[in-house]
C-alpha cells in the first residue's frame, strides 16, 4: 500500500469519534516554488487532501517529501520540498580513496578514485553522477573489491584447466592450462603451461589455447606463394611456393608445410651457393671463397709488393651459383706490350712484349704517325717498378683538330673535327684580319695548322 494512504488511514482511525457532520478543517494556503510541479490544490485543501510534488526540470531533483496531506487539525503534514540541481556527494569507499578535493559533483561528472593495495575497481566503467528517479547517485556504484584473476568461461574449445570448474583465483594461485591437438598457448608457443595469478589481477600469460596457425611468411626471397590472399593456414596445411632469382628452395621442396614450429622447410629459401674456389698462396683475398652465396664478393690483391695482379680485382657469386670470373694470379711485376707490333710503330728491341722494371724500349714512329705525348717520332721509354711505362709506347696517326681561333670567320667542312697529316681546309678570316701570306687553305702538319698563325691583324 502507498505510504500516503497508510498515513491517511491512521489519521482517520484516530478521529473516528469525530462527528461525520462536523465541518472539515481547512489547511492554510501553501506557497509552492515555480520550479515545482504540484498535483492537488495548495490553496483550498481540507482534511485528507494530498499534494504531490515533482520537479519541472529534468536537470533538477526533489529535496524534501514527494507528497504532504492536510491532517485532522487543519495542518500540513510536512513542509513543501524544493528543487535543486542534481548534485552528488563524495561517497565513502571501503578499501578505496577518492582523488581530488571536490565536495559536490554536478550531473554527469566523473568520480575519480583509487583502490588500496590488492584491491581493484569493481567496475571498469567510470562512476558518473546521474539522476535516479528523484535522487542523485553514482552509477556504477564506486566500490573496491579484492583483486581476483578470472577466466571468462570455465572451458574453451581445445583448452583444459586444472583445477577444473573454477573461474576465480586469488593472487598467487596457479592454474595449469593444457591444449588439445591442433591447439597451443600462443605466447609462449607451448601445449601445456602453469600460469600464476598476479597481484594486479592479471595472469602471467594468456590462459587461452588457440588453434595452431601459420601466417604468410614475411620472406623477401619468396617469388610465388599460392593462395596469397588466404593469410593464415592451420596445422598440416601445405602451400606451393617458389624462390626469387639467386635463391632456391631448401632440399628442393615445392610445398611449404604449416607445423607447430612454423613453416617447413626452414628456411623456405636458401641463397644459391657457389663452388669452393682455390686461391693461390701469394694472393690476399677478402671474403669467404669456401662458403660464398649469391651476392657475396671476393676481392683480391697481391701479398708481395714485387708482384702485380693479372685478372679481375674482384669476382662475385651470381644468381645461378656460379662465379662471375676466374680468380686472378699474381706474377712478378713486368711491363708489357699488348701486341708486339702496331701499325706505324717500330720497337727496339723488336719481337718482345715483356720487360722487367728498369729495362728500356725505343719506340719509333713511321711516316704520318707520332708519339702523342710528347709529340715526337722517336723516344725511349722505361719500365717502372709499378709495371707501367714512363710514357705510352704507342704511335698514333698525326691529326689536327679544328683550330680554336676566334678570328676565323669561315672553316670548310666544319663538322669534321679532325684532319690527318697533309689534309688541307679552305678558310677565311674575320673583318680586320687577313690570312697569313694570303693563304686560302690551312694545312695539317706535325706542328699543327700552317700557316701559323692562320690569321693576322691587318696593318693600316
C-alpha positions as CSV (number, residue, x, y, z in Angstrom):
1,X,0.0,0.0,0.0
2,X,1.2,3.5,-0.8
3,X,2.7,5.3,2.3
4,X,0.4,8.3,2.0
5,X,-2.7,6.0,2.1
6,X,-1.4,4.4,5.3
7,X,-0.9,7.7,7.0
8,X,-4.3,8.9,5.9
9,X,-5.9,5.8,7.3
10,X,-4.2,6.2,10.7
11,X,-5.3,9.8,11.0
12,X,-8.9,8.8,10.0
13,X,-8.8,6.0,12.6
14,X,-7.6,8.4,15.3
15,X,-10.6,10.6,14.7
16,X,-13.3,8.1,14.5
17,X,-15.0,9.9,17.4
18,X,-15.5,13.0,15.4
19,X,-18.9,13.6,14.1
20,X,-19.2,13.0,10.4
21,X,-21.3,16.0,10.2
22,X,-18.6,18.2,11.7
23,X,-17.2,20.7,9.2
24,X,-13.8,19.7,7.9
25,X,-10.9,21.9,8.9
26,X,-9.1,23.7,6.0
27,X,-5.3,23.8,5.8
28,X,-3.6,27.1,5.2
29,X,-2.6,28.2,1.7
30,X,0.8,26.7,0.9
31,X,3.2,28.6,-1.5
32,X,5.0,26.4,-4.0
33,X,8.2,27.4,-5.8
34,X,7.8,27.9,-9.6
35,X,10.3,25.2,-10.2
36,X,8.0,22.6,-8.7
37,X,5.2,20.7,-10.4
38,X,2.3,20.2,-7.9
39,X,-0.7,17.8,-8.2
40,X,-3.6,18.9,-5.9
41,X,-4.9,22.2,-4.7
42,X,-2.5,24.0,-2.3
43,X,-5.0,26.9,-1.7
44,X,-8.2,25.2,-0.7
45,X,-7.1,21.9,0.8
46,X,-9.2,20.4,3.6
47,X,-8.7,17.5,5.9
48,X,-7.5,14.4,3.9
49,X,-6.4,16.3,0.8
50,X,-3.0,15.3,-0.6
51,X,-0.4,17.4,-2.6
52,X,2.1,15.5,-4.7
53,X,5.3,17.2,-6.0
54,X,7.9,16.8,-8.8
55,X,10.5,19.0,-10.4
56,X,9.6,20.7,-13.7
57,X,13.2,20.5,-15.0
58,X,14.8,17.1,-15.8
59,X,18.1,18.6,-14.6
60,X,16.8,19.0,-11.0
61,X,15.8,16.7,-8.2
62,X,13.3,17.0,-5.3
63,X,14.8,17.7,-1.8
64,X,12.0,17.0,0.8
65,X,8.8,15.0,0.8
66,X,7.3,13.9,-2.5
67,X,3.8,14.4,-1.0
68,X,2.1,16.0,2.0
69,X,-1.5,15.9,3.3
70,X,-3.9,18.1,5.2
71,X,-4.4,16.5,8.7
72,X,-7.4,16.5,11.1
73,X,-6.1,19.6,12.8
74,X,-6.0,21.6,9.6
75,X,-2.2,21.4,9.4
76,X,0.0,20.2,6.6
77,X,1.9,17.0,7.5
78,X,5.2,18.5,6.4
79,X,6.8,21.5,4.7
80,X,6.8,21.6,0.9
81,X,10.0,20.3,-0.8
82,X,12.4,22.3,-3.0
83,X,14.0,21.5,-6.4
84,X,17.7,21.9,-6.9
85,X,20.3,20.9,-9.5
86,X,21.5,17.3,-9.5
87,X,24.4,17.0,-7.0
88,X,26.3,14.0,-5.8
89,X,28.2,14.0,-2.5
90,X,31.7,12.4,-2.2
91,X,31.0,8.8,-1.2
92,X,32.8,6.7,1.4
93,X,34.5,3.9,-0.5
94,X,35.6,0.8,1.5
95,X,39.2,-0.1,0.7
96,X,39.5,3.0,-1.6
97,X,40.2,6.7,-1.6
98,X,38.6,9.5,-3.7
99,X,41.2,11.6,-5.5
100,X,40.9,15.4,-5.7
101,X,39.3,17.9,-3.4
102,X,35.8,18.3,-4.9
103,X,33.0,18.0,-2.4
104,X,29.9,18.3,-4.7
105,X,29.7,16.8,-8.2
106,X,27.4,18.0,-10.9
107,X,25.3,15.7,-13.1
108,X,27.4,13.6,-15.5
109,X,30.7,14.5,-13.7
110,X,33.1,11.5,-13.1
111,X,34.3,10.4,-9.7
112,X,38.0,9.6,-9.7
113,X,39.2,7.2,-7.0
114,X,41.9,4.7,-6.3
115,X,41.8,1.3,-4.6
116,X,44.1,0.1,-1.9
117,X,46.8,-2.5,-2.5
118,X,45.5,-5.9,-3.6
119,X,42.1,-4.3,-4.3
120,X,40.7,-3.2,-7.7
121,X,37.7,-1.4,-9.0
122,X,34.5,-3.4,-9.1
123,X,33.6,-1.8,-12.5
124,X,35.9,-0.8,-15.3
125,X,33.3,1.8,-16.3
126,X,33.8,5.3,-14.7
127,X,31.3,6.2,-12.0
128,X,29.2,9.2,-13.0
129,X,26.8,11.4,-11.1
130,X,23.3,10.8,-12.5
131,X,19.7,11.4,-11.7
132,X,17.9,8.2,-10.5
133,X,14.2,9.0,-10.2
134,X,14.0,11.8,-7.6
135,X,17.5,11.3,-6.2
136,X,21.1,11.8,-7.4
137,X,23.6,8.9,-7.1
138,X,26.7,7.3,-8.6
139,X,26.5,4.9,-11.5
140,X,28.0,2.4,-11.4
141,X,28.4,2.4,-7.6
142,X,32.1,3.2,-6.9
143,X,33.5,0.2,-5.0
144,X,36.7,-1.7,-4.5
145,X,36.9,-5.4,-4.3
146,X,39.7,-7.8,-3.6
147,X,41.7,-8.4,-6.8
148,X,41.0,-11.7,-8.5
149,X,42.1,-13.4,-11.7
150,X,39.1,-14.6,-13.7
151,X,38.6,-17.0,-16.5
152,X,36.0,-15.6,-18.9
153,X,34.5,-19.0,-19.5
154,X,35.2,-22.1,-17.5
155,X,36.0,-24.2,-20.5
156,X,37.1,-23.2,-24.0
157,X,37.3,-25.4,-27.1
158,X,40.7,-27.0,-27.2
159,X,41.6,-25.9,-23.7
160,X,41.7,-27.9,-20.4
161,X,42.2,-26.3,-17.0
162,X,43.5,-27.9,-13.7
163,X,41.8,-27.3,-11.3
164,X,38.7,-27.6,-13.4
165,X,35.3,-25.9,-13.0
166,X,36.8,-22.8,-11.3
167,X,36.9,-19.3,-12.9
168,X,38.0,-17.1,-10.0
169,X,41.5,-17.2,-8.5
170,X,43.3,-15.1,-5.8
171,X,46.8,-13.6,-6.4
172,X,49.5,-16.3,-6.0
173,X,47.2,-19.1,-7.1
174,X,48.2,-21.2,-10.1
175,X,46.4,-22.8,-13.0
176,X,47.6,-25.4,-15.4
177,X,46.5,-24.9,-19.0
178,X,46.7,-27.8,-21.4
179,X,45.9,-27.6,-25.1
180,X,44.5,-30.4,-27.1
181,X,45.6,-31.5,-30.6
182,X,45.8,-28.6,-33.1
183,X,45.9,-26.0,-30.3
184,X,48.7,-24.1,-28.5
185,X,49.3,-21.4,-26.0
186,X,50.3,-18.8,-28.4
187,X,52.9,-17.0,-26.3
188,X,54.9,-18.9,-25.3
189,X,54.2,-21.4,-28.0
190,X,53.5,-24.5,-25.8
191,X,50.9,-27.1,-25.4
192,X,50.9,-27.0,-21.6
193,X,52.0,-24.4,-19.1
194,X,51.4,-23.3,-15.5
195,X,50.3,-19.7,-15.1
196,X,50.0,-17.6,-11.9
197,X,47.5,-15.0,-10.8
198,X,49.4,-11.7,-10.3
199,X,48.8,-9.1,-7.7
200,X,47.2,-6.8,-10.4
201,X,44.6,-9.4,-11.2
202,X,46.2,-10.5,-14.5
203,X,47.6,-13.9,-15.4
204,X,51.3,-14.3,-16.1
205,X,50.3,-15.3,-19.6
206,X,47.1,-15.7,-21.6
207,X,45.2,-18.8,-20.3
208,X,43.7,-19.5,-23.7
209,X,44.5,-22.2,-26.1
210,X,44.3,-21.1,-29.7
211,X,44.3,-23.1,-32.9
212,X,47.7,-23.5,-34.4
213,X,48.1,-21.3,-37.4
214,X,50.8,-20.1,-39.8
215,X,50.7,-16.6,-41.3
216,X,52.0,-15.9,-44.7
217,X,55.8,-15.9,-44.3
218,X,57.5,-12.5,-44.5
219,X,60.3,-13.7,-46.7
220,X,61.5,-11.3,-49.4
221,X,63.1,-14.2,-51.2
222,X,59.8,-15.9,-52.0
223,X,58.7,-15.1,-55.5
224,X,55.5,-17.1,-55.6
225,X,53.1,-18.1,-52.8
226,X,49.9,-20.0,-53.7
227,X,46.6,-18.8,-52.4
228,X,48.1,-15.4,-51.5
229,X,45.0,-13.8,-50.0
230,X,44.3,-16.5,-47.5
231,X,46.6,-15.1,-44.9
232,X,46.5,-17.9,-42.4
233,X,46.8,-21.7,-42.6
234,X,46.2,-24.3,-39.9
235,X,48.4,-27.2,-38.7
236,X,49.3,-29.5,-41.5
237,X,48.2,-27.3,-44.4
238,X,50.6,-27.0,-47.3
239,X,51.2,-24.2,-49.8
240,X,53.0,-24.3,-53.2
241,X,55.9,-21.7,-53.4
242,X,59.0,-20.8,-55.3
243,X,62.0,-18.6,-54.7
244,X,63.4,-15.5,-56.3
245,X,66.4,-15.4,-58.6
246,X,69.6,-16.2,-56.7
247,X,67.7,-18.4,-54.2
248,X,66.5,-22.0,-54.2
249,X,64.0,-23.9,-52.0
250,X,65.6,-25.8,-49.2
251,X,66.1,-29.5,-50.1
252,X,64.4,-28.9,-53.4
253,X,60.9,-28.5,-51.8
254,X,58.0,-27.3,-53.8
255,X,55.5,-27.0,-51.0
256,X,55.7,-25.4,-47.5
257,X,54.0,-27.2,-44.5
258,X,52.5,-25.5,-41.5
259,X,53.8,-27.0,-38.3
260,X,53.9,-26.0,-34.6
261,X,57.3,-24.6,-35.2
262,X,56.2,-22.5,-38.3
263,X,56.7,-23.3,-41.9
264,X,58.9,-26.1,-43.0
265,X,61.4,-26.5,-44.6
266,X,63.2,-23.8,-42.5
267,X,64.4,-21.7,-44.1
268,X,62.0,-21.9,-47.1
269,X,64.6,-20.4,-49.5
270,X,68.4,-20.5,-49.4
271,X,70.8,-18.4,-51.3
272,X,72.5,-20.2,-54.2
273,X,75.9,-21.3,-53.1
274,X,79.0,-21.0,-55.3
275,X,81.6,-23.8,-55.5
276,X,84.7,-23.6,-53.4
277,X,87.3,-21.6,-55.2
278,X,91.0,-22.3,-54.7
279,X,93.2,-19.2,-54.3
280,X,97.0,-19.2,-54.9
281,X,99.0,-18.6,-51.7
282,X,100.6,-15.4,-53.0
283,X,97.1,-13.8,-53.3
284,X,95.4,-11.9,-50.5
285,X,91.6,-12.5,-50.6
286,X,88.9,-10.6,-48.8
287,X,85.7,-12.7,-48.4
288,X,85.0,-16.4,-48.0
289,X,86.0,-18.4,-51.0
290,X,84.7,-21.7,-49.4
291,X,81.1,-20.7,-48.3
292,X,80.1,-18.0,-50.7
293,X,76.4,-17.5,-51.6
294,X,74.6,-15.3,-54.1
295,X,75.7,-11.7,-54.0
296,X,78.9,-12.4,-52.0
297,X,82.1,-10.7,-53.4
298,X,85.7,-11.8,-53.3
299,X,88.4,-9.1,-53.6
300,X,92.0,-9.8,-54.5
301,X,95.4,-8.2,-54.1
302,X,99.0,-9.5,-54.2
303,X,100.7,-10.2,-50.9
304,X,104.1,-9.1,-52.3
305,X,104.8,-5.6,-53.4
306,X,107.1,-7.0,-56.2
307,X,104.1,-8.8,-57.8
308,X,101.1,-7.4,-59.7
309,X,97.6,-8.8,-60.2
310,X,96.7,-10.3,-63.5
311,X,93.0,-10.8,-63.8
312,X,89.9,-9.4,-62.1
313,X,90.4,-7.5,-58.8
314,X,87.0,-8.8,-57.6
315,X,84.5,-11.5,-58.6
316,X,81.0,-12.3,-57.2
317,X,78.7,-15.3,-56.8
318,X,75.9,-14.9,-59.3
319,X,72.2,-15.8,-59.2
320,X,73.0,-19.3,-60.7
321,X,75.5,-20.2,-58.0
322,X,78.5,-19.5,-60.4
323,X,81.5,-17.2,-60.0
324,X,81.4,-14.2,-62.4
325,X,85.0,-14.8,-63.5
326,X,88.0,-17.0,-62.8
327,X,90.3,-15.8,-59.9
328,X,93.3,-13.8,-60.9
329,X,97.0,-14.6,-60.5
330,X,99.9,-12.7,-59.0
331,X,103.1,-12.5,-61.1
332,X,106.4,-10.6,-60.9
333,X,105.9,-7.0,-62.0
334,X,106.5,-6.6,-65.7
335,X,105.8,-4.0,-68.3
336,X,104.0,-5.4,-71.3
337,X,103.2,-4.5,-74.8
338,X,99.7,-5.6,-75.6
339,X,100.7,-6.6,-79.1
340,X,104.3,-7.0,-80.4
341,X,103.8,-4.7,-83.3
342,X,101.2,-1.9,-84.0
343,X,100.6,-0.2,-87.3
344,X,103.0,2.8,-87.7
345,X,105.1,1.7,-84.7
346,X,108.6,0.1,-84.6
347,X,110.1,-1.3,-81.4
348,X,113.8,-1.8,-80.5
349,X,114.5,-4.5,-79.3
350,X,111.8,-6.0,-81.7
351,X,109.7,-9.1,-81.1
352,X,109.5,-8.7,-77.3
353,X,106.4,-7.8,-75.3
354,X,107.6,-8.4,-71.7
355,X,110.1,-6.2,-69.9
356,X,111.4,-6.1,-66.3
357,X,111.5,-2.9,-64.3
358,X,114.4,-0.7,-65.4
359,X,114.6,-2.1,-68.9
360,X,114.2,0.3,-71.8
361,X,112.4,0.3,-75.2
362,X,112.9,2.6,-78.1
363,X,109.7,3.5,-79.9
364,X,110.0,4.8,-83.5
365,X,107.0,6.1,-85.5
366,X,106.7,5.8,-89.2
367,X,105.5,8.5,-91.6
368,X,102.2,10.0,-90.6
369,X,102.5,8.8,-87.0
370,X,103.8,10.2,-83.8
371,X,104.1,9.5,-80.1
372,X,101.3,11.8,-79.0
373,X,102.8,12.9,-75.6
374,X,105.4,14.1,-76.1
375,X,104.9,14.9,-79.8
376,X,107.9,13.0,-81.1
377,X,108.6,10.5,-83.8
378,X,111.0,8.5,-81.7
379,X,111.6,8.2,-78.0
380,X,113.0,5.8,-75.3
381,X,110.5,4.6,-72.7
382,X,111.5,2.8,-69.4
383,X,109.7,0.1,-67.5
384,X,108.9,1.4,-64.0
385,X,108.7,-0.5,-60.7
386,X,104.9,-0.5,-60.8
387,X,104.8,-2.3,-64.2
388,X,103.9,0.8,-66.2
389,X,105.9,2.6,-68.9
390,X,107.2,6.1,-68.4
391,X,105.1,7.1,-71.4
392,X,102.7,5.4,-73.7
393,X,104.7,3.2,-76.1
394,X,102.2,3.6,-78.9
395,X,102.5,5.6,-82.2
396,X,99.3,7.2,-83.2
397,X,98.3,8.8,-86.5
398,X,99.1,12.5,-86.7
399,X,95.9,14.5,-86.6
400,X,94.9,18.2,-86.4
401,X,91.8,19.3,-84.5
402,X,89.7,22.3,-85.7
403,X,91.6,25.4,-84.6
404,X,90.2,27.3,-81.7
405,X,90.8,30.7,-83.3
406,X,88.2,33.4,-82.8
407,X,89.5,35.4,-85.9
408,X,88.5,32.6,-88.3
409,X,85.2,33.5,-89.9
410,X,84.9,30.5,-92.2
411,X,86.2,27.0,-91.9
412,X,85.3,24.5,-94.6
413,X,83.9,21.1,-93.6
414,X,83.1,22.5,-90.2
415,X,81.7,19.3,-88.6
416,X,84.7,17.1,-89.4
417,X,86.6,17.9,-86.3
418,X,89.9,16.2,-87.1
419,X,92.1,16.1,-90.1
420,X,95.2,13.9,-90.8
421,X,98.7,14.8,-91.8
422,X,98.7,16.7,-95.1
423,X,95.0,17.4,-95.2
424,X,94.0,21.0,-96.2
425,X,91.0,23.0,-95.4
426,X,89.7,26.3,-97.0
427,X,89.3,29.1,-94.6
428,X,88.9,32.9,-94.3
429,X,89.4,35.5,-91.5
430,X,87.1,37.9,-89.8
431,X,86.9,41.6,-90.6
432,X,90.1,43.4,-89.6
433,X,92.2,40.2,-90.1
434,X,93.8,38.5,-93.1
435,X,95.2,35.1,-93.7
436,X,99.0,34.9,-93.3
437,X,100.8,35.2,-96.6
438,X,97.5,35.4,-98.4
439,X,96.8,31.7,-97.8
440,X,93.3,30.4,-98.7
441,X,93.9,26.9,-97.3
442,X,95.3,25.6,-94.0
443,X,97.5,22.5,-94.0
444,X,97.7,19.9,-91.2
445,X,101.4,19.3,-90.2
446,X,103.2,17.6,-87.4
447,X,103.4,21.0,-85.8
448,X,99.7,21.8,-86.3
449,X,98.0,24.0,-88.9
450,X,100.1,26.1,-91.2
451,X,100.4,29.0,-91.9
452,X,100.9,29.8,-88.2
453,X,99.1,32.0,-87.3
454,X,96.3,31.4,-89.7
455,X,95.0,34.9,-89.4
456,X,96.9,38.2,-88.7
457,X,95.6,41.6,-87.9
458,X,95.6,44.0,-90.9
459,X,98.0,46.9,-90.7
460,X,96.5,50.2,-91.7
